[in-house]
């Protein structure tokens, strides 16, 4: 099949298909904008700290920005990571859009099979629908990127740039970011259809007869110690400066994958419990649906649960950072009782807390975008089953019962999955330590020019201060409640769509 034919077939369709293309292109434009911003920050030069004689450290030239997150070279990787993570739920939304208008698309794909297309070509066309729309969105995102560079070109009172509008990434980096969006979006679309068999008579979705097992818990068990793996290495092991961050990133990805994939086992187990102990039509129907398609939660809730894991980790890290600052101030007051000034967080520490607040804003945006993706899949599922819902209503099933089915089907697996995501994200930081210690017995090199631990050492004993790191339960509860409220709004919109989809006229729709 030629590329021009593939593109033409992927853009064909009715009004619903055009709506799917618009939503996918809009999501891809936002994802491309986030990735372009990430490569822009990564392209900033300068801002390295340089040691001067006398123990004085000064910042090297090159990065003249008002925000230290952009000016300091050591802080910019965190900004790049945050922007890249912000693009993931938007890409997940683009992948979910391929499920919009599924009945009409399935009939069109079946017609293509009748015309001689192979099953692989039919799936390729379905994935190309998302990839072509995402490519259009990448171009729109590039135009938006250059437009924002002109609109946001302003400086503060000191003459420093607020944003890096003076930096233009290398053309290869720009091209890579633009190509990455349609490739990932198309890959997600094909992945969502991996269990679909397209025949000339229609579309068949294969169903697993055996439920998923709890094996994703192994990924969580691997990811937690992997994030602190450098602490288990011998003290004389020489690691590059980026190694600890790489271990933390790999451990976080393993934990996120374990939480997302574990939602399938949670859904299946919840469905079995509802079928066994449920009373009433709503719980029994919801339990049957959860058992029939347990991986639906892993597909639709992946971006939401991933954002919650990252948010819980940031909340835990903020609690640890506050404890470290508080312990340092208490220790300084303990060894120097005549020190003047009130104990409190200085302006330097507020910079770090401000950076963490910016990351939490990105996490909040990710949760909102992920909820939008769940809404797309939710509405698509209701519209695809509208004839079945209308038939149930015609036989006397109240609409309220069907709405309760949606509530049970959504929140029964969601609540334990959210608890798992919150606990796993907080545990990532908790693995680094549960207390802050200052003073006590320690060793120090006698020769300042020697390298520890091979140098001659002398033992020193100072007063010991141990401060436990509290578990930020209140902030974790607020994060989980925010995710639940977002999903409650999604279900509310779904119930409104369900009311219009249960009209008896839907029985006459072919």
Wavefront OBJ file of the C-alpha trace (Angstrom):
o trace
v 0.000 0.000 0.000
v 1.406 3.371 -1.042
v 1.873 6.121 1.524
v -0.474 8.505 -0.331
v -3.232 5.862 -0.330
v -2.698 5.194 3.372
v -2.988 8.892 4.214
v -6.101 9.339 2.038
v -7.851 6.376 3.641
v -6.875 7.467 7.155
v -8.457 10.916 6.640
v -11.695 9.611 5.099
v -14.912 9.245 7.074
v -17.981 11.038 8.381
v -18.532 13.890 10.851
v -17.511 11.780 13.844
v -14.279 10.817 12.110
v -13.530 14.476 11.438
v -14.206 15.264 15.109
v -11.770 12.522 16.071
v -9.176 14.040 13.762
v -9.646 17.504 15.306
v -9.346 16.201 18.874
v -6.274 14.142 18.014
v -4.621 17.066 16.214
v -5.311 19.386 19.157
v -3.840 16.900 21.634
v -0.792 16.352 19.439
v -0.269 20.118 19.120
v -0.134 20.466 22.917
v 2.229 17.488 23.192
v 4.509 18.888 20.486
v 4.528 22.265 22.235
v 5.589 20.636 25.521
v 8.363 18.646 23.805
v 9.609 21.718 21.915
v 9.730 23.633 25.196
v 11.702 20.743 26.717
v 14.322 20.697 23.944
v 14.545 24.504 24.176
v 15.410 24.339 27.873
v 17.855 21.505 27.156
v 19.593 23.706 24.550
v 20.407 26.510 27.011
v 24.151 26.930 27.444
v 26.093 28.216 30.438
v 25.044 28.648 34.031
v 27.554 26.182 35.500
v 28.901 26.800 38.976
v 32.676 27.338 38.988
v 34.905 26.958 42.071
v 37.165 29.971 42.630
v 40.235 30.206 44.886
v 39.329 30.617 48.519
v 36.317 28.297 48.398
v 34.111 30.797 46.551
v 31.658 29.489 43.949
v 30.377 31.735 41.187
v 28.008 31.037 38.312
v 29.582 30.982 34.896
v 28.253 33.223 32.126
v 25.799 32.259 29.444
v 22.343 31.882 31.008
v 20.963 35.322 31.827
v 17.437 34.516 33.021
v 15.409 35.775 35.952
v 14.370 32.254 37.012
v 17.102 30.151 38.608
v 15.464 26.997 37.215
v 16.592 28.184 33.781
v 19.762 30.033 34.775
v 21.452 27.205 36.720
v 22.707 24.285 34.655
v 22.159 21.790 37.471
v 18.443 22.614 37.731
v 17.554 22.571 34.044
v 17.366 18.728 33.729
v 14.502 18.764 36.219
v 12.629 21.288 34.068
v 13.222 19.170 30.956
v 11.972 16.058 32.761
v 8.837 17.861 33.953
v 7.991 19.158 30.482
v 8.539 15.718 28.966
v 6.289 14.114 31.605
v 3.655 16.752 30.859
v 3.539 15.551 27.242
v 2.791 11.921 28.167
v -0.863 12.317 29.271
v -1.516 14.509 26.229
v -0.159 11.747 23.986
v -2.343 9.257 25.850
v -5.333 11.492 25.080
v -4.382 11.449 21.395
v -4.217 7.654 21.496
v -7.624 7.433 23.169
v -9.195 9.485 20.402
v -8.820 6.562 17.992
v -11.666 4.872 19.896
v -14.057 7.747 19.179
v -16.706 6.773 16.660
v -15.657 3.122 16.731
v -18.846 1.589 15.191
v -18.662 3.673 12.012
v -14.919 3.146 11.770
v -15.356 -0.602 12.233
v -17.848 -0.744 9.359
v -15.455 1.222 7.152
v -12.572 -1.118 8.000
v -14.766 -4.147 7.285
v -15.596 -2.632 3.880
v -11.887 -2.259 3.191
v -11.437 -5.929 4.034
v -14.162 -6.752 1.530
v -12.221 -4.699 -1.018
v -9.156 -6.900 -0.561
v -7.201 -5.296 2.282
v -5.336 -7.681 4.554
v -5.942 -7.674 8.349
v -2.554 -6.039 8.891
v -3.357 -3.298 6.384
v -6.714 -2.638 8.087
v -5.030 -2.233 11.483
v -2.346 -0.068 9.848
v -5.036 2.219 8.414
v -6.643 2.523 11.844
v -3.292 3.459 13.386
v -2.529 5.823 10.513
v -5.708 7.752 11.335
v -4.144 8.762 14.639
v -0.648 9.242 13.193
v -1.845 11.488 10.333
v -3.929 13.642 12.672
v -1.013 13.796 15.131
v 1.337 14.874 12.326
v -1.058 17.702 11.516
v -1.089 18.601 15.204
v 2.721 18.633 15.303
v 2.789 21.207 12.518
v 0.222 23.298 14.398
v 2.297 22.943 17.561
v 5.387 24.172 15.716
v 3.515 27.263 14.531
v 2.223 27.851 18.064
v 5.768 27.461 19.407
v 7.184 30.176 17.140
v 4.190 32.400 17.824
v 4.667 32.148 21.586
v 8.369 32.930 21.190
v 7.378 36.335 19.820
v 4.545 36.980 22.276
v 6.495 36.022 25.412
v 9.675 37.929 24.585
v 9.859 40.240 27.604
v 12.271 40.980 30.455
v 11.985 41.811 34.136
v 13.067 45.018 35.861
v 16.705 43.880 35.896
v 16.761 43.355 32.136
v 16.830 39.542 32.385
v 14.705 37.337 30.166
v 11.823 35.567 31.883
v 11.694 32.716 29.342
v 14.410 31.311 27.023
v 13.020 32.907 23.859
v 16.577 33.740 22.774
v 17.441 30.032 22.395
v 16.483 28.115 19.269
v 17.077 24.343 19.443
v 19.064 22.551 16.785
v 16.930 21.688 13.726
v 17.484 17.983 14.360
v 16.072 18.339 17.893
v 13.029 20.203 16.553
v 12.479 17.587 13.863
v 12.882 14.779 16.392
v 10.287 16.310 18.726
v 7.836 16.816 15.858
v 8.292 13.283 14.489
v 8.111 11.697 17.940
v 4.531 12.885 18.491
v 2.848 11.118 15.506
v 5.036 8.035 15.966
v 4.040 7.641 19.616
v 0.399 8.544 18.967
v 0.149 6.044 16.110
v 1.903 3.405 18.216
v -0.567 3.935 21.050
v -3.442 3.653 18.601
v -2.150 0.368 17.182
v -1.470 -0.908 20.710
v -5.075 -0.208 21.702
v -6.227 -2.358 18.758
v -3.780 -5.206 19.276
v -6.568 -7.578 20.354
v -8.870 -6.665 17.465
v -9.455 -8.951 14.474
v -10.863 -7.140 11.423
v -12.812 -9.425 9.105
v -14.891 -8.684 5.977
v -18.017 -9.234 8.102
v -17.077 -6.821 10.873
v -14.726 -6.397 13.778
v -14.143 -9.002 16.473
v -12.523 -8.148 19.782
v -10.893 -11.128 21.386
v -11.657 -11.612 25.070
v -9.348 -13.292 27.568
v -11.007 -16.159 29.377
v -8.458 -16.257 32.201
v -8.109 -13.236 34.446
v -4.831 -11.318 34.822
v -2.538 -12.261 37.691
v -0.891 -10.078 40.345
v 2.525 -10.271 38.633
v 2.725 -6.463 38.062
v 3.454 -6.207 41.783
v 6.902 -7.575 40.941
v 7.598 -4.423 38.917
v 6.774 -2.279 41.947
v 9.019 -4.476 44.098
v 11.867 -4.004 41.591
v 11.321 -0.281 41.016
v 11.411 0.772 44.680
v 14.942 -0.535 45.487
v 16.146 0.314 41.964
v 15.537 4.015 42.660
v 18.118 3.927 45.485
v 20.451 1.315 43.958
v 23.582 3.547 44.259
v 23.281 3.341 48.062
v 23.862 -0.426 47.902
v 27.069 -0.112 45.862
v 30.503 -0.138 47.540
v 31.636 3.269 48.793
v 34.599 3.341 46.406
v 32.417 2.843 43.300
v 32.825 5.719 40.877
v 29.567 6.629 39.125
v 28.940 9.433 36.625
v 27.053 12.458 37.917
v 23.882 11.501 36.000
v 23.745 7.932 37.359
v 21.615 8.632 40.504
v 19.039 10.510 38.408
v 18.988 7.637 35.895
v 18.366 5.095 38.650
v 15.561 7.227 40.079
v 13.984 7.580 36.633
v 14.227 3.845 35.905
v 12.764 2.975 39.305
v 9.919 5.447 38.835
v 9.064 4.008 35.403
v 9.007 0.473 36.831
v 6.713 1.555 39.651
v 4.400 3.398 37.245
v 4.248 0.374 34.936
v 3.480 -1.879 37.909
v 0.660 0.379 39.104
v -0.886 0.720 35.627
v -0.657 -2.974 34.760
v -1.759 -3.946 38.256
v -5.036 -2.131 37.626
v -6.031 -5.042 35.376
v -5.721 -7.499 38.277
v -7.520 -5.050 40.589
v -10.383 -4.731 38.094
v -10.745 -8.487 37.652
v -10.607 -9.160 41.397
v -13.099 -6.376 42.092
v -15.425 -7.817 39.454
v -15.270 -11.254 41.077
v -16.077 -9.779 44.468
v -19.006 -7.809 43.052
v -20.367 -10.885 41.281
v -20.072 -12.924 44.450
v -21.216 -10.495 47.145
v -23.101 -7.851 45.149
v -26.793 -7.303 45.726
v -28.807 -5.750 42.970
v -28.640 -5.454 39.209
v -26.156 -2.554 39.167
v -23.407 -4.329 41.119
v -23.876 -7.615 39.241
v -23.740 -5.931 35.818
v -20.697 -3.872 36.824
v -18.941 -6.987 38.136
v -19.609 -8.835 34.889
v -18.212 -5.962 32.807
v -15.081 -5.736 34.972
v -14.429 -9.451 34.567
v -15.131 -9.380 30.826
v -12.607 -6.588 30.143
v -10.291 -6.149 33.152
v -7.648 -4.322 31.120
v -10.007 -1.451 30.333
v -8.871 0.320 33.518
v -5.194 -0.079 32.614
v -5.839 1.440 29.194
v -8.010 4.372 30.195
v -6.485 5.212 33.596
v -2.796 4.842 32.668
v -2.025 8.564 32.331
v -4.076 9.467 35.413
v -2.385 6.888 37.640
v 1.056 7.830 36.303
v 0.454 11.476 37.169
v -0.695 10.480 40.677
v 2.483 8.415 41.218
v 4.664 11.393 40.235
v 2.567 13.781 42.333
v 2.808 11.550 45.407
v 6.572 11.363 44.955
v 6.852 15.158 44.749
v 4.733 15.536 47.899
v 6.957 13.070 49.728
v 10.101 14.818 48.541
v 8.769 18.182 49.718
v 8.135 16.712 53.191
v 11.689 15.349 53.250
v 13.139 18.685 52.118
v 11.220 20.628 54.761
v 12.432 18.219 57.429
v 16.041 18.627 56.276
v 15.845 22.433 56.479
v 14.142 22.273 59.866
v 16.713 19.795 61.183
v 19.602 21.972 59.956
v 18.201 25.010 61.756
v 17.623 23.038 64.954
v 21.130 21.602 64.805
v 22.693 25.032 64.251
v 20.748 26.363 67.217
v 21.855 23.380 69.309
v 25.582 23.787 68.657
v 25.417 27.608 68.820
v 22.857 28.592 71.483
v 23.735 32.274 71.141
v 22.854 32.421 67.447
v 20.494 35.290 66.703
v 17.417 35.182 64.474
v 14.228 33.187 64.510
v 14.121 29.642 63.330
v 12.389 29.500 59.959
v 12.837 28.728 56.307
v 15.020 31.217 54.530
v 14.546 32.711 51.099
v 16.974 30.156 49.661
v 14.817 27.255 50.760
v 11.704 28.948 49.374
v 13.267 28.740 45.926
v 13.246 24.943 46.093
v 9.693 24.861 47.399
v 8.655 27.200 44.575
v 10.207 24.800 42.063
v 8.287 21.900 43.614
v 5.073 23.909 43.411
v 5.670 24.430 39.695
v 6.066 20.674 39.247
v 2.825 20.073 41.154
v 1.087 22.514 38.812
v 2.332 20.390 35.905
v 1.040 17.262 37.680
v -2.365 18.934 38.148
v -2.501 19.791 34.453
v -1.547 16.196 33.642
v -4.403 14.881 35.801
v -6.853 17.214 34.049
v -5.628 16.122 30.594
v -5.717 12.469 31.643
v -9.306 12.929 32.856
v -10.144 14.386 29.443
v -8.721 11.266 27.827
v -10.800 9.071 30.113
v -13.858 11.138 29.156
v -13.243 10.479 25.465
v -13.011 6.725 26.065
v -16.000 6.857 28.406
v -18.282 8.609 25.942
v -17.109 6.368 23.100
v -17.989 3.267 25.108
v -21.469 4.598 25.862
v -22.154 5.583 22.271
v -20.857 2.252 20.971
v -23.277 0.377 23.274
v -26.233 2.713 22.846
v -28.414 0.062 21.166
v -27.773 -2.350 24.045
v -28.566 0.367 26.591
v -31.724 1.313 24.691
v -32.789 -2.338 24.593
v -32.309 -2.630 28.366
v -34.372 0.507 28.890
v -37.125 -0.858 26.600
v -37.329 -4.039 28.687
v -37.905 -2.015 31.861
v -34.423 -1.395 33.295
v -34.441 2.090 34.892
v -31.947 4.633 33.605
v -30.851 5.179 37.206
v -29.738 1.548 37.378
v -27.627 1.958 34.245
v -26.081 5.101 35.726
v -25.242 3.159 38.888
v -23.557 0.523 36.728
v -21.234 3.213 35.360
v -20.447 4.419 38.888
v -19.650 0.941 40.194
v -17.693 0.020 37.058
v -15.540 3.142 37.350
v -14.926 3.663 41.046
v -14.662 0.095 42.379
v -11.282 -0.506 40.651
v -10.304 3.194 40.694
v -10.215 3.649 44.471
v -7.751 0.786 45.222
v -5.690 1.713 42.139
v -5.411 5.311 43.408
v -4.421 4.093 46.877
v -1.743 1.897 45.282
v -0.473 4.812 43.168
v -0.313 7.165 46.183
v 1.447 4.587 48.351
v 3.928 3.649 45.599
v 4.794 7.279 44.799
v 5.314 8.137 48.463
v 7.358 4.953 48.974
v 9.773 6.003 46.205
v 10.875 8.922 48.382
v 10.484 7.019 51.632
v 13.078 4.521 50.415
v 15.666 7.316 50.554
v 15.240 7.563 54.322
v 12.674 8.027 57.066
v 14.735 10.371 59.236
v 17.286 13.179 59.028
v 20.473 12.840 61.077
v 22.931 15.589 61.913
v 26.106 15.242 63.917
v 27.208 12.083 65.666
v 30.422 10.236 64.847
v 31.896 10.749 61.394
v 35.249 10.505 59.593
v 36.983 13.235 57.658
v 40.135 13.328 55.527
v 43.118 14.947 57.214
v 44.714 15.911 53.901
v 42.230 18.197 52.048
v 43.832 17.275 48.696
v 43.278 13.517 49.182
v 40.300 11.547 47.962
v 37.851 9.868 50.324
v 37.877 6.966 51.340
v 41.501 6.162 50.436
v 42.927 9.118 52.389
v 44.121 9.214 55.984
v 41.066 9.834 58.169
v 40.353 11.233 61.602
v 37.229 10.503 63.645
v 35.130 13.407 64.973
v 32.232 13.281 67.434
v 29.547 15.972 67.499
v 26.096 16.207 69.158
v 23.583 13.924 67.457
v 20.201 15.153 66.230
v 17.673 12.767 64.699
v 14.450 14.191 63.193
v 11.868 11.753 61.721
v 10.394 12.624 58.345
v 6.588 12.783 58.635
v 4.310 11.106 56.138
v 2.363 13.912 54.379
v -1.016 12.215 54.701
v -3.018 15.425 54.301
v -1.379 16.369 51.001
v -1.659 12.793 49.705
v -5.353 12.722 50.588
v -5.868 16.014 48.749
v -4.108 14.636 45.662
v -6.201 11.470 45.671
v -9.379 13.453 46.296
v -8.578 15.722 43.348
v -8.206 12.701 41.067
v -11.493 11.264 42.382
v -13.301 14.570 41.818
v -11.985 14.703 38.246
v -13.258 11.181 37.620
v -16.581 12.029 39.274
v -17.009 14.852 36.757
v -16.175 12.432 33.952
v -18.802 9.970 35.164
v -21.316 12.817 35.513
v -20.825 13.761 31.857
v -21.078 10.084 30.947
v -24.403 9.750 32.761
v -25.761 12.721 30.792
v -24.622 11.094 27.532
v -26.159 7.822 28.710
v -29.546 9.490 29.213
v -29.613 10.604 25.567
v -28.262 7.234 24.372
v -31.063 5.213 25.979
v -33.871 6.720 23.912
v -35.974 4.124 22.176
v -35.176 5.733 18.819
v -31.666 4.296 19.162
v -33.119 0.843 18.477
v -33.790 1.888 14.879
v -30.173 2.969 14.274
v -28.254 0.430 12.257
l 1 2 3 4 5 6 7 8 9 10 11 12 13 14 15 16 17 18 19 20 21 22 23 24 25 26 27 28 29 30 31 32 33 34 35 36 37 38 39 40 41 42 43 44 45 46 47 48 49 50 51 52 53 54 55 56 57 58 59 60 61 62 63 64 65 66 67 68 69 70 71 72 73 74 75 76 77 78 79 80 81 82 83 84 85 86 87 88 89 90 91 92 93 94 95 96 97 98 99 100 101 102 103 104 105 106 107 108 109 110 111 112 113 114 115 116 117 118 119 120 121 122 123 124 125 126 127 128 129 130 131 132 133 134 135 136 137 138 139 140 141 142 143 144 145 146 147 148 149 150 151 152 153 154 155 156 157 158 159 160 161 162 163 164 165 166 167 168 169 170 171 172 173 174 175 176 177 178 179 180 181 182 183 184 185 186 187 188 189 190 191 192 193 194 195 196 197 198 199 200 201 202 203 204 205 206 207 208 209 210 211 212 213 214 215 216 217 218 219 220 221 222 223 224 225 226 227 228 229 230 231 232 233 234 235 236 237 238 239 240 241 242 243 244 245 246 247 248 249 250 251 252 253 254 255 256 257 258 259 260 261 262 263 264 265 266 267 268 269 270 271 272 273 274 275 276 277 278 279 280 281 282 283 284 285 286 287 288 289 290 291 292 293 294 295 296 297 298 299 300 301 302 303 304 305 306 307 308 309 310 311 312 313 314 315 316 317 318 319 320 321 322 323 324 325 326 327 328 329 330 331 332 333 334 335 336 337 338 339 340 341 342 343 344 345 346 347 348 349 350 351 352 353 354 355 356 357 358 359 360 361 362 363 364 365 366 367 368 369 370 371 372 373 374 375 376 377 378 379 380 381 382 383 384 385 386 387 388 389 390 391 392 393 394 395 396 397 398 399 400 401 402 403 404 405 406 407 408 409 410 411 412 413 414 415 416 417 418 419 420 421 422 423 424 425 426 427 428 429 430 431 432 433 434 435 436 437 438 439 440 441 442 443 444 445 446 447 448 449 450 451 452 453 454 455 456 457 458 459 460 461 462 463 464 465 466 467 468 469 470 471 472 473 474 475 476 477 478 479 480 481 482 483 484 485 486 487 488 489 490 491 492 493 494 495 496 497 498 499 500 501 502 503 504 505 506 507 508 509 510
